[in-house]
Amino acid sequence: MTALARLFSEGFRVFFLAAGLYGLFAGAIWVLFLAGDGPALAQVPSQWHAHEMVFGYATAALGGFFLTAVPNWTGAPGARQGFIALAAGLWLAGRLAVWYAGALPPVWVALLDLAFLPVLALKIVTQLLKRPKPQNLMFLLFLAYLWAANLWLHLEWIGTGYGDAETGLRAGLAVLCALISVLGGRITPAFTRNAMKRAGVAETLWPVSRAPVERLALGLALLLPGLVLGGAPDGLSGAVALAFGAVQAFRLMRWGGLWCLSQPILWALHLALAMLAAGMILWGLAGLGLGSELAALHLLGIGCVGGMTLAVMSRAALGHSGRPLVAPGPMVLGYGLMAAAALTRWAGSGLDALYLPAMLLAGLLWTAAFATYLAAMWPALIGPRAGAAG
């Protein structure tokens, strides 16, 4: 099998590679903007930056995850090469349309940028219906939320008199955090429990998930994006975000995170969920008039979304390429760089004199995290399965 054919043979390969490359590219472009040397764009640079992180980078990571995980959940055949290539092409078309928005009619930019998620959702539907379960079908609702948030942004960019870009961006980030709460709430305790079992840890120390707490977490995850997208008062959405963060913290305390400190591929998951809890609490407090909303949003966007996607993409790439589930040294460094980027950006929001240097440093740390990810995961994403001839 040629390298190109292999790239489109499994969903995780092309999309996790695209996510890594785009995370590196978009991060580097943002650093150039901060340094006063960014390219001309049709959008406000800060909106381009946020849009491409939420609806560009993150959707590539989601595409790779769902195209890999859903067949495992349902036993359905994986997507064929032709579909994977089509979906990847639509994702790339959206990125190019936003980049060249100044040369295209705004409606075409919107149509191209909005095309990927419905196609991905349609494939997921066909796979989920093989073994339909409510706990899996609900991911279609989250994808619909995410698509609607992007549409709401484009309605302002088109100039329809409807929509609001800032609301769409915040709602999109809320959807990603909600997805991480649900998916992270499944895989983090499960992977930790499995590792503890292999290590012979007493069952009394294994992660515990209580049904009432999980139902509350799910309810808040479903509610918050709708409130943000619907333009609910800051106090209401802030109170829900605060409760959401508190529930995340409570869940996480019962999942054995300290035991994972010697296993980076596990503690990276726990750390990202800790960023989710802290970021949501801070976002909630900001909605109630206490603290900086922008600082909280960046803790969520970098620490939670960036951290969790790196953790999941690296683990999935290793596992599905037949490699041991042990994070290579550069990948461990990448986990640390992403966390450092999140904390630097959050801390910089409260330091007026160091605000711009902190933003620059955070951007450089983010970019370096993706450079290490690509260096560490390149063989798993591009090369044959371990032990295969090619």
C-alpha positions in Angstrom: 0.0 0.0 0.0 1.4 3.4 -0.9 1.7 6.1 1.7 -1.1 8.1 0.1 -3.5 5.2 0.1 -2.6 4.4 3.7 -3.3 8.0 4.7 -6.9 7.7 3.6 -7.3 4.1 4.7 -8.4 5.0 8.3 -10.1 8.1 9.5 -7.6 8.8 12.3 -4.7 9.0 9.9 -5.6 11.9 7.7 -7.6 13.9 10.2 -5.2 13.6 13.1 -2.4 14.6 10.7 -4.5 17.5 9.4 -5.3 18.6 13.0 -1.6 18.5 13.9 -0.5 20.4 10.8 -3.3 23.0 11.1 -2.7 23.5 14.8 0.9 24.2 14.0 0.0 26.5 11.0 -2.8 28.5 12.7 -0.7 28.9 15.9 2.2 30.2 13.9 0.0 32.7 12.0 -1.4 34.0 15.2 2.0 34.5 16.7 2.8 36.6 13.6 -0.3 38.7 14.1 0.7 39.3 17.7 4.2 40.3 16.6 2.6 42.8 14.2 3.5 40.9 11.0 0.4 38.8 10.2 -1.1 38.5 6.7 -4.1 40.5 5.5 -7.4 38.8 6.3 -11.0 39.5 5.5 -12.0 39.0 9.1 -11.0 40.6 12.3 -7.8 38.7 13.1 -8.9 37.7 16.6 -12.1 36.3 15.1 -10.2 34.4 12.4 -7.9 33.0 15.1 -10.8 31.8 17.3 -12.8 30.5 14.4 -10.0 28.4 13.0 -9.2 27.0 16.5 -12.9 26.0 17.2 -14.3 25.2 13.7 -11.0 24.4 11.9 -8.5 22.6 14.1 -11.1 21.0 16.5 -13.4 19.7 13.8 -10.4 17.9 12.2 -9.8 16.2 15.6 -13.5 15.4 15.9 -13.6 13.9 12.4 -10.7 11.6 13.1 -12.1 10.6 16.5 -15.7 9.8 15.3 -14.6 8.0 12.1 -12.4 5.8 14.3 -14.5 5.3 17.4 -18.0 4.9 16.0 -17.3 1.7 14.1 -15.7 0.3 17.3 -18.9 1.2 19.2 -21.3 -0.3 16.7 -19.4 -3.0 14.8 -20.2 -1.2 11.5 -17.6 -1.2 8.7 -15.2 1.7 8.8 -15.5 4.5 6.3 -14.0 3.7 2.9 -11.1 5.5 1.4 -13.3 7.5 -1.0 -15.4 8.9 1.8 -12.4 9.7 4.0 -10.8 11.6 1.1 -14.1 13.4 0.3 -14.6 14.4 4.0 -10.9 15.6 4.2 -11.4 17.6 1.0 -14.4 19.3 2.4 -12.6 20.2 5.6 -9.7 21.6 3.7 -12.0 23.5 1.4 -13.5 25.2 4.4 -10.1 26.2 5.7 -9.1 27.6 2.3 -12.4 29.5 1.9 -12.0 31.2 5.3 -8.3 32.0 4.5 -9.2 33.5 1.1 -12.5 35.0 2.2 -11.5 38.4 0.8 -11.5 37.0 -2.7 -14.8 35.0 -2.4 -18.4 36.0 -1.9 -19.2 35.6 1.8 -22.1 33.2 1.0 -19.6 30.8 -0.7 -17.3 31.1 2.2 -20.1 30.1 4.5 -21.3 27.2 2.3 -17.8 25.7 2.0 -17.0 26.1 5.7 -20.3 24.6 6.8 -20.2 21.6 4.4 -17.9 19.3 6.4 -19.9 18.6 9.6 -23.2 17.6 7.9 -21.3 15.1 5.7 -19.5 13.7 8.8 -22.8 13.5 10.7 -24.4 11.6 7.9 -21.7 9.0 7.9 -22.0 8.7 11.7 -25.8 8.2 11.4 -25.4 5.3 9.0 -22.9 3.7 11.4 -24.8 4.4 14.6 -28.0 2.9 13.2 -26.4 -0.5 13.0 -26.5 -0.6 16.8 -28.5 2.5 17.9 -28.0 3.6 21.5 -29.2 6.9 23.0 -25.8 7.5 24.7 -24.2 7.5 21.2 -26.9 9.1 19.1 -26.7 12.2 21.3 -23.4 13.0 19.7 -25.4 14.0 16.6 -27.0 16.7 18.8 -23.6 18.1 19.8 -22.5 18.2 16.1 -25.7 20.0 15.2 -25.0 22.5 18.0 -21.5 23.0 16.6 -22.8 23.5 13.1 -25.4 26.0 14.3 -22.8 28.0 16.2 -20.7 28.3 13.1 -23.8 29.2 11.0 -24.6 32.0 13.6 -21.1 33.4 13.1 -21.3 33.3 9.3 -24.6 35.1 9.3 -22.8 38.1 10.7 -19.9 37.7 8.4 -22.3 37.6 5.4 -24.0 40.8 6.7 -27.5 39.4 6.9 -28.4 41.5 9.9 -28.8 38.3 11.9 -26.3 36.2 13.8 -23.4 37.3 16.0 -19.8 36.1 15.5 -18.8 36.4 19.2 -21.8 34.4 20.3 -21.1 31.8 17.7 -17.5 31.5 18.8 -18.4 31.1 22.5 -21.1 28.6 21.7 -18.7 26.6 19.6 -16.2 26.4 22.4 -19.0 25.5 24.8 -20.0 22.6 22.5 -16.4 21.3 22.4 -16.2 21.5 26.2 -19.5 19.6 26.5 -18.2 16.9 24.1 -15.0 16.6 26.1 -17.1 16.3 29.3 -19.1 13.4 27.9 -16.3 11.6 26.0 -13.7 12.3 28.6 -16.1 11.1 31.2 -16.2 7.7 29.4 -12.6 7.1 28.4 -10.7 8.7 31.3 -12.1 6.5 34.1 -12.2 3.5 31.8 -8.6 3.7 30.6 -7.4 4.5 34.2 -9.4 1.5 35.6 -7.9 -0.8 33.0 -4.4 0.4 33.8 -5.0 -0.1 37.5 -6.3 -3.5 36.9 -3.2 -4.5 34.9 -1.0 -3.1 37.7 -2.8 -5.1 40.3 -4.2 -2.1 42.2 -6.9 -2.9 44.7 -10.4 -2.6 43.3 -11.4 -0.2 46.0 -9.0 2.4 44.5 -10.4 2.1 41.0 -12.2 5.1 39.4 -15.8 5.5 40.4 -18.6 7.1 38.3 -22.0 7.5 40.0 -25.1 7.5 37.8 -26.7 10.6 39.4 -23.5 12.6 39.0 -23.1 11.5 35.4 -26.7 12.4 34.5 -26.2 15.8 36.0 -23.0 16.3 34.1 -24.7 15.3 30.9 -27.6 17.6 31.5 -25.4 20.6 32.1 -23.3 19.7 29.0 -26.5 19.7 26.9 -27.8 22.9 28.5 -24.8 25.2 28.4 -24.2 25.4 24.6 -27.9 26.1 24.1 -27.9 28.9 26.6 -24.8 30.5 25.1 -26.1 30.2 21.5 -29.5 31.4 22.5 -28.1 34.6 24.0 -29.1 33.9 27.6 -28.3 36.5 30.2 -24.7 36.3 31.4 -25.8 35.6 34.9 -27.8 32.5 33.9 -25.2 31.0 31.6 -22.5 31.9 34.2 -24.4 30.0 36.9 -24.7 26.9 34.6 -21.0 27.1 33.7 -20.1 27.4 37.4 -22.2 24.3 38.2 -20.8 22.5 35.2 -17.3 23.1 36.4 -18.0 22.1 39.9 -19.5 18.8 38.7 -16.5 18.1 36.5 -14.2 18.7 39.5 -16.2 16.3 41.7 -16.1 13.6 39.0 -12.4 14.0 38.4 -11.5 13.7 42.1 -13.0 10.2 42.1 -11.0 8.9 39.0 -7.6 8.3 40.5 -5.6 11.0 38.8 -2.7 11.0 41.2 -2.1 7.3 40.5 -1.5 8.2 36.8 1.4 10.5 37.4 3.9 7.9 36.2 1.9 7.3 33.0 1.8 10.4 30.8 -0.7 9.0 28.3 -3.2 8.8 31.2 -2.3 11.9 33.2 -2.7 14.0 30.0 -6.4 13.0 30.0 -6.8 13.9 33.7 -5.0 17.2 33.2 -7.2 18.3 30.3 -10.3 17.5 32.4 -8.9 19.5 35.3 -8.5 22.4 32.9 -12.2 21.9 31.9 -13.3 22.1 35.5 -11.2 25.1 36.3 -12.0 26.9 33.1 -15.8 26.4 33.5 -15.7 27.6 37.1 -13.7 30.7 36.0 -16.1 31.3 33.1 -19.1 31.0 35.4 -17.5 33.5 37.8 -16.8 35.9 34.9 -20.5 35.6 33.9 -21.4 36.6 37.4 -19.1 39.6 37.2 -16.0 38.1 38.9 -12.8 37.8 36.8 -11.9 37.8 33.2 -14.1 35.9 30.7 -11.3 36.0 28.1 -8.8 34.3 30.5 -11.4 31.6 31.3 -12.1 31.0 27.6 -8.4 30.6 26.8 -7.9 28.1 29.7 -10.8 26.1 28.2 -9.6 26.5 24.6 -6.0 25.7 25.1 -5.9 23.6 28.3 -9.1 21.6 27.8 -9.6 21.4 24.1 -6.0 21.6 23.1 -4.9 19.3 25.9 -7.6 16.7 25.4 -7.3 16.5 21.7 -3.5 16.0 21.9 -4.1 13.3 24.5 -6.8 11.5 22.6 -5.2 11.8 19.1 -1.8 10.5 20.3 -3.4 7.6 22.2 -5.6 6.6 19.3 -2.8 6.9 16.8 -0.6 4.6 18.8 -3.3 2.1 19.5 -4.8 1.9 16.1 -1.5 1.6 14.4 -0.5 -1.4 16.6 2.0 0.5 18.7 2.3 0.2 22.5 0.2 2.7 24.5 3.2 4.5 25.8 3.7 8.1 24.9 7.0 8.8 23.3 9.3 11.4 24.9 8.5 14.2 22.5 4.8 13.6 23.0 5.1 13.8 26.7 6.9 17.1 26.2 4.0 18.2 24.0 1.5 17.5 26.7 3.5 19.7 29.1 3.9 22.5 26.5 0.2 22.6 25.9 -0.5 22.9 29.6 2.1 25.6 29.9 0.6 27.5 27.0 -2.8 27.4 28.8 -1.5 28.6 32.1 0.7 31.3 30.5 -2.3 32.7 28.5 -4.5 32.6 31.6 -2.0 34.2 33.9 -1.1 36.9 31.3 -4.7 38.2 31.3 -4.1 39.6 34.8 -0.7 41.2 34.0 -1.2 44.4 32.1 2.4 45.1 31.5 3.1 41.5 30.4 -0.1 40.8 28.5 1.3 40.9 25.0 4.5 39.0 26.0 2.4 36.3 27.7 0.2 36.0 24.6 3.3 35.6 22.4 4.8 33.0 24.7 1.5 31.1 24.9 1.3 31.1 21.1 4.9 29.8 20.8 4.2 27.1 23.4 1.1 26.0 21.5 3.0 25.9 18.3 5.8 23.9 19.9 3.3 21.4 21.3 2.1 20.6 17.8 5.6 20.4 16.5 6.4 17.7 19.1 3.1 16.0 18.4 3.9 15.7 14.7 7.4 14.6 15.3 6.2 11.9 17.7 3.2 10.7 15.9 4.4 10.9 12.3 5.3 7.2 12.0 1.9 6.1 13.5 -0.1 8.4 11.2 1.9 7.9 8.0 3.6 4.6 8.4 2.2 1.0 8.2 0.9 -0.7 11.3 3.6 -2.0 13.6 4.6 -5.4 12.4 3.1 -4.9 9.0 5.0 -5.1 5.8 3.7 -1.8 4.4 
